[in-house]
């Protein structure tokens, strides 16, 4: 059961990896701008 779940997890990471990366890198820049304005 563990090997099956790991295999599915790897497939999910390979599928959504680029999407998550682009989603995180986008708001990260916005978050930096917000923090800069707070100072």
N, C-alpha and C positions, 0 to 999 in steps of 0.2 A: 504493500500500500504506500509505503514511504517513497519508493522509487517512482511510482506512478505520479504521485503528487509533485515530486521534484521535477519530473519530466514536463508536467503541465506548467509548472512555475517557470521553467526555463523557456518554454514556448511563449508564455505570456510576456516574459521580459523581452524576448527577441521581437515580439510583435509590437508591444507598447513602449519599448525602450526609447526609440526616437521621438515618439509622441510626448512621452513624459519629459524627456530632455528639453524639447522645444517649449513645452508648457512651463517648465520650471525656470528656464533661462529667461523667458519673457517677463513674467511677473517679478523675477528677481531684480531686473533692472528698474522696474517701476517702484519696487520696495525701496531700493537705494535712493531713488529720487524723493520719495516720501520722507525718508529719514533725513535727507539733506535739508528738506524744507522745514522740518521740525526744529533743527538746530538754530 
